[in-house]
Amino acid sequence: MLRVYIKELPGCEHIPLLYPNLGRPEHPGRMAFLNQAFDNFTTPFVEIVDDPHNADYLLIPHNFPSVRAQKDYVQEYAHLSQNLNKKIIVFWHGDSTDPVTLPNTVVFRTSQYGANIRENEIIMPPYTPDLLAGKPFAPRMKSDIPTVGFCGWAKYKNMKNRLGTMVKNACVRVISDQWSVASSHLKGLTLRMKAVKVLEGSRLIETNFILRGSYSGSPSTIKIDPQRGRQEYIENMLTSDLPLAIKGDGNYSYRFYEALSLGRVPVLLDTDCVLPLADVLDYDSFILRVDCRDLVVLDQKIRTFWDGLSDEQYAAMQRSAREAFAEHLNAKSFLQHVVQRCL
């Protein structure tokens, strides 16, 4: 078993990799359903050692955004790494694509753009619950016209949100010298609204949309009953042929992985995405990937893809989507892969 040395900061929550070793904390700021991603964390992934000389790696036991400003703490890891010639493992779960400035690191992160990914960065899936856990998988039958589903934040919540989004997009366009870069770095809300407009105005596809004016993944922002909101969200994917997955503020989508967990074939608007385990998984065999530069013809891309599928191929894609999540992209399977093959 991989041996790691850690130094904990008091009052700072430890990362899920260490839940089997140190216990699973409560998440008062998180929707309760997200904790289900860790229900099967029972056997330790790593062994914690007291002496860094006996460790294979030095591990920062907290999500990096919560400790990056603790300069003395971070420098202690840097000195240990230099003195012992051991790499530092860092987990960065969240929207930022900022670099980890610590030397000699292996960085696991959820958000990054393909053009910017660094040699020491490994993309990980967000900690996603298995929405089909304990339930049988049932593929959908292929219909003549595809139904594209989306349930979530795709409207401005207020004038401040509208203005902030416009300013952010304007800044992206100013600093980007390539249209492809500008398109991929636009706010996720903007891309969602553009996609909704294209699809709702099309006769090539059917839509199954529930559009909300706020983020529903946090108790501080959801505007309806959380249980009802979650049920509508899951039912929307189950009753859609092709769930639409578009990034949020970070360049990744929980919805993408949740759709896979249900055995649905997501339409991924590709904003220069880097998908985890791309060397292991043939994503294009179970998703539809549409370049964000083709957003204005999104309906055409979807219909062409759909018309080229047989009933058997559509069923096979759904099975492959479910298998990819169950075997590789759920939190437990991915972390097992990390310690066994990536380190």
N, C-alpha and C positions, 0 to 999 in steps of 0.2 A: 504494500500500500504506500502511496505517495506520502512522504513525511514533510510537514510544513511547520515553520516557526511563525508565530503570530505575536503581536503586541497590541492588546486591546486598549481603546480609549474609553474611560468611564462614561457611561450615559449614551454611548453611541452604539446603535444597533449593528449586530454582526450580519454578514452576508448569508444567503441561503445555503451556500456550500457547507457552512459550518453548523447548520441547524441540527444534524444528527449528533454532533459533538457537544454543542453548547446549549441546545434547547431552541425551541421555536418561539420567538417573541410575538406579542400581540401587535396588531397594526391598527391603531385607532384612527389613523387618517386614510385608511384604505378600505374600499368596499370589501365586505366579508368574503364575497365569492372569490376574490383574487387569492385568498389564502389557500384555496383548494388546490392550487398548483403544487403545494408542498405536502399534501396529505400522505404521500407514500415515501416521505423522507424518513427512513428508519435506520438504515445501515450507513455508517460513516463513509464518506467518499475519500477522506484523507485522515492521516494520523497526525495529531498535534504533538510536537516535541517541545520540551522546555529549553533545550540548548540549541541555538542556531547552527552550531557546528555540526549537529547531527541531522540537520534538515536537508531535504533535496531542494527546497525552494523557501524563500521568504514570502509570506502571504500577508497582504494588508487585509485585515479581517472585516473591514467596513467598506460600504459603497464609496468609491473614491470622491465623489462630490462632497460628501459629508466630512472629509478629513483633509482635503487638498489645501485648505487655508491654515492648517496646523503645521506651521513651518518646522518647528522643532521635531515634531513627530515624523514628518516626512523625511527630514534630513537624517534622522536616526536610521531609518530604513536604507537610505542612500549610503551611509557610512558602512553599515553592516554588509550591504551588497558588495561594496568595493573591497572591504577588508577580507571577506570570506569568498569572494568571487562566486556569488550565488545570485541567480535571477530573482526578481521581485514579481509576484503575481498580483495583478490589479484587476478588480471588477468595476466597470463603470456602467451601471444600469440607469438609463435615462436618455434625455433628448440631445444633450450636448455632443458636439463633435470636436471639442477642444483637445489638444494634445496632452498626454501625460508627460510632464517634463522630467520626471524621475528617470535616471539612466538605468539601463540593464533591466528593462521590464518586459513582461508578457501581459498585454492588455486585452481583456475580454470586455467587449462593449456592444450595446444594442444599436447605436446610431452612428452611421458613417456614410459617406458618399464614395462610390467606387474610384473616382478620380483622386480622392484625397487619402485613401487608406494607407496607413503606414505599415512597414514591414513587421512591426512587433504587435500589430493589432489583429485580433481574431473576433469575428462577428458572432454574437450569440443571439438566440431568440429571447424575447422578453419572457418573463416568468408567467406562462399562460396556463390557466386551468384546463383540464381535459373535460370538455363539455359533453362528451359521450361516455364518461366513466361509469361503468356498471350497466350500460344500456347497449342493446344490440344496434349494430350498424345497418342502415337500410338505404341503399342508393336510390336516388330519384330516377324516374323514367324520363327519357328524353322527349321533350315536347317539340312541336313544329317551330314555335317562336320562343326564343330564350327569355326567361324572366330574370332580370338583373336586380339584386336586392341590396338595400343599404338602410341601416337604422343607426342614426347617430348625429353628431354635430355637423351641420352643413348649412347653417344660417348664422348671420351676425346676431350676437346676443344683445348688443346695444351699440350706441354711437361710438363709444370709446373703443369697442372691439373693432368696429368698421374702420375707424381712423388709424388705429394701431396696425391693423393688417395692411392697409394701404401704404403706410409709411415704411413698414418692413419690406414690402414688395418693391417699393420704389428704390430702396437702398440696395436690394438684391440686383435690380436691373442696372443701377449705376456702376456697381463694382464688378459686374460680370461682363467680360468682353466677348462671351459666346452665348448665343441664344439658348443652346442646349443646357448650359450651366444655369442661366437665369430661370429657365422653365423648371428645372429640377429643384431649385432652391426656393421657389415660391412657397408661401405659407400653405400648409396642408389644407386649411379651411378654404383658401382660394381655389385650390385644385379640386376639392370636393364640390364646391359650388359650381364651378365650370363643368365638371363631369355630369352633375345632376341636370344642368340646363341642357346639355347636349342630349342626354338620354331621355329626358322627359319630353323633348320635342321631336323624338324619332319615331317613325313607324316600323323600324326594323326590329325593334325589341319591345318587350313589355317591362314595366318597372314595378318594383315592390319597395317603395321608399317610405320611411318614417323619418322626417327631417326635424332635427332639434336645434335649439339655439344655445346650447351649452354642453359642456363635457359631462358625460354620464358615468365616468369611471371613478368619481370621487364623491363622498358624501357632502363635501363643501360646495360642489358645483351642480350636482344633479337637481333638477327642478320638479321631478315627479317621484312617486314612491319607488325606492330602489329595487324592490322585488318585482314590481310591475315592469319597471324599465328593463331589468335584466331579462325577464321572460319575453318581452317584446323583441329584444335584441336577438335572443337565441332563436325564437320562432321565425324571425325574419330571414335568418340564414337557412333554416330548415325548409322553409317554403319558397326558396329562391333557387333557380338553376345555377346561377353564377353570382355569388356575393362579391360586391365591389370593395376592394381594399386599397385605400389611399392613405399615405402617411399623415401623421399629425404634426406636432411641432418638431419632433425628431424624425429622422429618415427611416422610419420603420412603422409597422402597423400591428397592434394586438389582434385586430380583426382578421388579418391574414392568417395567423396561426390558429385562431379560434375556429375559422372556417375549415381549416385542415383537420382540426380535431373532430369536427362533425362529419368529415368525409365529404365536404363540398369542394367544388373547383373554384377557387377565387380568381377574380380578374384583378391582377396587380398592376396598378398604374406605376410604371417603372420610373422612379425619380433617381436614376443612377444608384439603385439599391444594391447593397451587398447582402446576399442571403447566407445564412449559416450553413456550414457543411456542404458548400456548393461542389466540393470535390467528391462528395459521397452521394449526394442526392441529385437526380436528374429532374430538376424542378419543372422543366418545360413538358414533362410527361404527365403532370397532374395540375398545372396552373395555366392560365392564359396571361401572358405578360405583354402589356401594351406600353410602348415608349411614351413618356409624358409629352413629347413633342407632337404626338399623334392624337392628342386629346380631342381636337375638334372633329376627328373622324372615329371617335371611340365606338360609336354605335355600329359603324361599318366594320371595324375590326372584330367586334364581338360577333356580329352576324356571319361574317365570312368564316370565322373559326367554328361557329356552331353548325353551319350548314355542311362543313367538311367532316363532322363527327358522325360516326354510326352509333346506334344504340349501345352496342357492345363497347365501343371505345369510350363513350361517356361514362358507362358503368365502371370500366377499368380505371379511368382517371380518378373517380371518386374513391375507389378502393385504395389506389396508390396514395392519394392525399391522406386518407386515414392512417395508412401504414407508416407514412413518413412522419406524421406527428407521434403516433404511438411508439415507434421504434427509435426515433432520433431527435425530435424537436420539442418534446415535453421536457420540463425542467430536470427531472431525474435522469432521463436517458442522455440528455445533452451533457450534464455535469459528469456522468460516468464516462462519457466519451472524452471529455476534457482531460480527466486525470489519467485515463488509460492510454490515450493516443496523441494528445496535443502537447503533453508536457514530458 
